[in-house]
Amino acid sequence: MPLFEITYIAVFTIVLAFIFGTVLASFITCTAGRILAGMDWINEHSHCDTCGHQLGALDLFPIFSYVLLGGKCRYCGSKVPIRCLISEVLLGVVFVGVVLAHGMIDAVMVRNLLLAMLMMGISFCDIDGKVVHEGFTTAILAVWIGALPFVPEMKLYTADGVIACVLIAGGMMIYSYARTSAKKTGIDGKLIKLTAVYLLYTGLWEGAAALAATLIIWLITGRKKPVVPIMSICIIICLCAGERLFGSSVSAYVGTVYEFVRSFGF
Ligand SMILES: [Zn+2]
């Protein structure tokens, strides 16, 4: 349903999106931390990293708990990293941005929100552990596949994603292979896989724009920064902007090619 037709629904959805963003940020940063530490990330209760005290509902309220407790553990007084607060506010804002850009309450909106959440998890794994965690890549792929039946013009959308994937990620693979044979450092295979999965979401033009922006930022910032957070931010911005520009994530040219092929009676 369209978001902006009824004011109170729009306001309600935006507020809800922010709250969901903050809650899921604590969940995903916690999950990423546990995965990196090799801990059980499903069954374990949340606890303070310093004193090990199990955290209650009052300690786990996004943003409010941090502000009310002054950024400290209620039990031992040790400092809670400021990153917890930043990630909560950030994902809240990103969720609102995704909802506003999409302008519809539907499966694609939910898909993009899940993508944003998983992007945060895989970004933290890269920042802290310097790894592109394949569990997250698989989850991002699963969300894309899960959303397929609900996407309007599924064939066009899939074709656009797959074309982007083959052309750009394929190109990256060849480039990486050539460098490795020349005994230079190629692009990390896990990074290529993640890029391929991101491209399924964006399609060719938005994907190419996002990767060009990633490359420029990475070069400007001195080539050493973890690249996954930069790429994730560029991808989600181009995905949302592309949807706004084209009305859906399907680029217009694929439609043209598709119709052209169809006109021959296929
Ligand atoms: Zn503590």
Residues whose N, C-alpha, C, O or C-beta is under 5 A from the ligand:
A	BS01	ZN	C48 T50 C51 G52 C73 Y75 C76 G77
